[in-house]
Amino acid sequence: MKDSTCFHCGDKCGENPIRFQEKSFCCNGCKTVFEIFSENDLTCYYDLQNAPGSVPKEIEGKYDFLSQDNIVDKLTEFRSESVEIATLYIPHIHCSSCIWILENLNKLNPNISDSIVNFGKKTVRVTYDPAKTSLKEVVLLLSSIGYEPYISLDDFKSVQKQVNRSLIYKLGVAGFGFGNIMFLSFPEYFEVNEFWLEQYKHMFRWIMFALSVPIVFYSAQDYFVSAYKGLKARLLNIDVPIALGISVLFIRSTAEIAFDLGSGFFDSLAGLVFFLLVGKFFQQKTYAFLSFERDYKSYFPIAITKINKDGSEESIQVYDIKKGDRLLIRNEELIPVDGVLINGRGKIDYSFVTGESQAVTKKSGDKVFAGGKQTNGIIELEALKSVEQSYLTQLWSNDVFNKEKDEGFTNITNAISKHFTLIVLGIALVSTTYWLLTDASKAMNVFTAVLIIACPCAIALSAPFTFGNLLRIFGKLKFYIKNASVIERLAHINTIVFDKTGTLTSNKKSQAVYDGEELNTTEALVLKNTLRGSNHPLSRTLYDILEEHDIITLDTFEEYVGKGIEAKHNNTALKIGSADFVGGEREQNALNTTVHISSNNNYKGKYTFYNSYRKGVAKLFNTLKNHFDLVILSGDNEGERNNLKKLLPGKTKLIFNQKPEDKLDYIQYHQSEGAKVLMVGDGLNDAGALAQSDVGIAISEDINVFSPACDAILDASKLKYLDRYLGAAKTAIKIIKWSFALSFIYNVVGLYFAVTGQLAPVIAAILMPLSSISIVIFTTVCTNILGRRLK
Amino acid sequence: MSVIYIVLTVSVIVGVGFFIVFLLAVKSGQYDDSYTPSVRVLFEDELVKDKTKQSIKSKTD
């Protein structure tokens, strides 16, 4: 039978697809969504994109907390009697069909008056009538069509973040002024003493003055503030000469038109500020759909079901959980606090925390830690601690999470501006002194001209455009960087620290090696079929690894929780499970997970599970070892030590049994010895190390799934190219240095005019944009060539 | 009084007018999302067709 794919979600349908209206579906969930859409004339959804949907998840009871008024209050941005507006984050938004269906929500629920998608941020802003429907109904509707919103503790903030649009305003003001000033100053470039021009030029000049006032005092204010801060900290940052240049330009131009000495440099002034702001804008652009600031709050739910003493269920806020509370955790829900399992079978997935995808089985009486996700039915647990005091969340009380990494980091532009400013001031003083002695009337003119022409516009633009463009190129290669300064720090790295589980190992596959007496064909057949019936994580893994066999019906099948499985088919009785259960020898210090097998009570052998490393890891380490110190910090035991030793170059340091705090301390210690550390990790347990390191890169199999706070997110499939990215960051620094050299040439030419006292406005008006634009072109072309080599 | 004063006044008014429109556009959030509208604009045909049908339906309830 041919494998068909689901009409709704595109997944493989398996052997028994559900047929409906000539279309096949992988599951009832997908079929239901299709039914909802076709009943409401919304099948257009499938015309825009092939199989755009996702399987709706089981959500019963999950959103009960949305009936609580105080929670709805925090989640909505506007509330009144008849209108409520809420912005919901929906990770599944990925194509034009998504936008279309979400903006047509009113067809599914007429009480929703408006829904607007922001594709970049993956949010939908829903306006609805709270008298007739509720936030809970909206969320349930979204979930039922496969667009489940992600509501986490992070949304539970009292203050809504205001969008900062000031840069766009400033850019708009500068652009408006720049354009108009160019028109007004143009006639005077070709000064021909024309009668009408003579007549009106004064008015033209004063209009230019009026236009440049908001440019200087509003658009350029950041440069003055930053220069002042720099000087206060005894630092000559790049904004000092810029602020100096802007103020000299403005004062001299105003003086010129006031005393009718010339037309002033308003055109250059406006152009300078405009180009600088364009550079800033370019650098500021980043990935709206990724968040680099996540802490545990983004993972944790807002509310949880509490079981009262009388047995009734109540939805309470996570922060209100007290020690001793009994909590109900449903399938696919996250455990928010450390606790003891009381009821039910826990199968807990800690991949958020450790990166280990293998779910852990817990039985009642076992301790469970916060951050795990229950994946098998309902469990009850008793809270041992409050949210903030849990094992995992404690990590965030460390100071490192309150520090900005950019602090104390001198970037390449500021490093050069120190020398630059001193040299320019030197030239200005020397030439002024010379002119004072020869022709005192020109001295002031020369002094200001030097400061104007040396205004380091081109230097200030080199870094933003180089890094900004590289940021985009990296983004196309699935390496998402938080901001430009990260690239610069990346270029200075000399030590790389890797986490093991989930970072070097793949989440999806593990390997199992069989050790013992070989199984005959019937035994292998029964083994595969026995595992088929079990939901234990190890059974599932082993099942996927074993070769395909026919499907047979077992005579008996019995699963013993925490021990193993017993199954019988014809004359073969298999026991699969722990050493005690099967009757094998229990090894003393076995570090790796094993599954033992016996056939008709004869011990056969065991499967030992090993991590499966990502492709290209060994090659990556071999390329990196020549330039960097390599370290592996793992939270696991030493079971993989020999495996890793074989795989990786000899000088790689391997350190095991590291708690989250240990990882942080390790990095801190090496930084104090002068190392520049790059941390590559994935789970929440690496969050401290990622924050402490100079650059923290989070590895992610799917970038839409959450990763901890970091400086960059790297798609797991691209980990093997890490060395190339590091190399590109270094080349970017070289490109910037070359463009500095280029802008110095312009400065020398400009300074020649300035020092000799013949700087006409038209020369400044040509030189300044010319230098800026050529720097932009140079850096863009260079980084594009660099990007092509990366592919 | 030369005509240039009138022309200048008019041009400044027009310029400032556009500038104010720009400020209002930023304020209304037009620049917050620069991607979705480019996709949304392509839906128009289907939307109009469906809306007419729907508007009849929704009036009844």
Boltz contact constraints between the chains, C-beta under 6 A:
constraints:
  - contact:
      token1: [A, 41]
      token2: [B, 50]
      max_distance: 6.0
  - contact:
      token1: [A, 44]
      token2: [B, 46]
      max_distance: 6.0
  - contact:
      token1: [A, 96]
      token2: [B, 39]
      max_distance: 6.0
  - contact:
      token1: [A, 99]
      token2: [B, 39]
      max_distance: 6.0
  - contact:
      token1: [A, 100]
      token2: [B, 43]
      max_distance: 6.0
  - contact:
      token1: [A, 107]
      token2: [B, 54]
      max_distance: 6.0
  - contact:
      token1: [A, 110]
      token2: [B, 58]
      max_distance: 6.0
  - contact:
      token1: [A, 117]
      token2: [B, 36]
      max_distance: 6.0
  - contact:
      token1: [A, 118]
      token2: [B, 33]
      max_distance: 6.0
  - contact:
      token1: [A, 118]
      token2: [B, 36]
      max_distance: 6.0
  - contact:
      token1: [A, 119]
      token2: [B, 35]
      max_distance: 6.0
  - contact:
      token1: [A, 119]
      token2: [B, 36]
      max_distance: 6.0
  - contact:
      token1: [A, 120]
      token2: [B, 33]
      max_distance: 6.0
  - contact:
      token1: [A, 120]
      token2: [B, 35]
      max_distance: 6.0
  - contact:
      token1: [A, 163]
      token2: [B, 32]
      max_distance: 6.0
  - contact:
      token1: [A, 165]
      token2: [B, 26]
      max_distance: 6.0
  - contact:
      token1: [A, 168]
      token2: [B, 26]
      max_distance: 6.0
  - contact:
      token1: [A, 168]
      token2: [B, 31]
      max_distance: 6.0
  - contact:
      token1: [A, 172]
      token2: [B, 22]
      max_distance: 6.0
  - contact:
      token1: [A, 176]
      token2: [B, 19]
      max_distance: 6.0
  - contact:
      token1: [A, 180]
      token2: [B, 15]
      max_distance: 6.0
